[in-house]
Amino acid sequence: MSEAARTYQHFREIFGGEPRTRPGRARVRAREVEGSEPFTPGRDPKPLGAAIDALTAQLGWTGALSQQELLSAWPEIAGEDIARHSEPIAIEGGVLQVRCESTAWATQLRMMREELIRAILERHPRAGVDTIRFQGPDAPTWKRGPRSVPGRGPRDTYG
């Protein structure tokens, strides 16, 4: 047995773990365990990943983390070519919002909606995505800025 293992066993004996039976020595008296003491059963170290998974489940973060994983994994879900022309913006109320670089790409992706939803549900079922909304590029607004006009905005004056 290695030195580390011997030290660990020694500490388990001292601090109330499962005692080893030794011939010729007095048995360790069983005592009541009050509260949380070191080296008691169930206190062994756990892998960090398991501890983080338990913490995220306890705090209710699994859905939000799954949504962020989905947003960052968009190129793998949609494909590299589609990802170059589209970008997922947010997930709100079960709707994944995707901004496309042109209205033609938005129209094309609307036709692929069911296939993309199937891929999302397969890879990220806890993300809570029910549907996808594809948007074209943002149009300029005339409400603010140097070209703003008081009233209803720029209109044809002849009718």
N, C-alpha and C positions, 0 to 999 in steps of 0.2 A: 504494500500500500504506500502511495506517495506521501510526502510530508504534508502537502496541502490537504489530502484526504484525511490524514490522521488529525490534523488541526481542526478540520471541519467536524469530524466525529467527536473530538474532545469538546468543542464548543457546544455541540448539540447535547452532549451529556450534561455539561455544566448549566446551560441555560434552559433546561427542561425539555429537551428533545427526547427521542426514544432512546432509553439507556441500553447500552450493551451489557449483556450478562457476562461477568468475569468469574472464573472459578477462583475460590479462595479469598475473594474480597466481599465486603459487605454490600448488600444490594442497596441501590439508591431508593430512598423512600419516594413513593408516589405522592405528588402534591397537586393541589387543585390549581388549575391555570386560570388566572383572572385577567381578563382583557387580552390585549395583544402583546405577546412576548416574543423576543427573537428566538429563532430556531425551533418554533413549534410547528406542528404539521400544518401544511397549507401556506407556509411562509417562505418556501423555497423560491429562488429567483425564477422568473419567467422570461421568455424571450421578449425583447423590446417591441417587436411587431404585435405580439399578442396583447401586451399591455396597452399599446396605443389603440388597437382595435376595440378593446373593452372600454377604454375611456371615451372614444368617439361614439360608441353605441350608447353609453351611459349618458352622455351630454346631448344626444340626439343630432349629431353632426353627420351621420352617415349619408343622408340625402344630399346635403350641401356639398360634401366632399365628392360624392359621386357626380354631381352636376359639374363641379370644377374639373374633374377628370374627363368628363365628356367634352367640355369646351376645349381643353388642351389636346384631346385626342381626335379632333375633327378631321385632320388629314388622313388618319387611319380608318375612320368610319366612312367618310365620303370619298376618299381617294385623293391622291396628290393633285390631279388636274382640277378637280372640282374645288379643292381647298385653295388653289391659287386664285380662283375667281370668286370665292365666297368666304365669309368670316362669321362664325357664331358670335352673337353679341351677348345674349342673356337668356336665362330660363325663368319665366314668370308665369305662375299659375298653370304649370304643365305645358306651356307653349315655348318651344325653342325658337328664338328669333335669329334669323340668319340674314346678314346684309350681303347682297351680291354686287358685283362691280358694274353690271348693266341689267336692264330690264329683260334682255334676252336670256341671260343666265338665270334670272329669277323665274322666268317662265319655264325654262328647261328643268330647273330643280323642282318646281311645283309638280311637274309630271313624274318626277322620281321620288316624291314624298313618301309613299308607302314603303318603298325599298329602303330609304334612309331610316324611317321609323323602325322598321324591322331590325336593321343593323344596330340601332341605338338600344332597343329593348334587349337584344341579344348580349351586347357587351356591357351596358350600364342599366340594368333593370331598376336599380334603386334611385335613379336620377329623377324619376317622376315625369318623364316627357310623354305627353299624349299626342301632340301634333307639332308641326313645324310651320312657322310663318316666314316666308321669303320676301325680302324687301329689295327694291331696286336702290340705286344710289340716291342720296339725299338731293332734293331739288332746292335751288336757292330760294330764300324767303325775302319778301319785300317789306317785312314789318319793321326791320331795324337796319341801320347802316346808311351809307352815303346816298343810296338811291331810294330811300324811303320817301313816301308821299303821304301827307296827311289825308285821312279819309279812307276810301275803299281801295286805294292803291293805284298802280298805273293802269289806266283804262284807255281805250280808244275814244277820243273825244267826239267822233262822228257817229256814235251809235251803238 
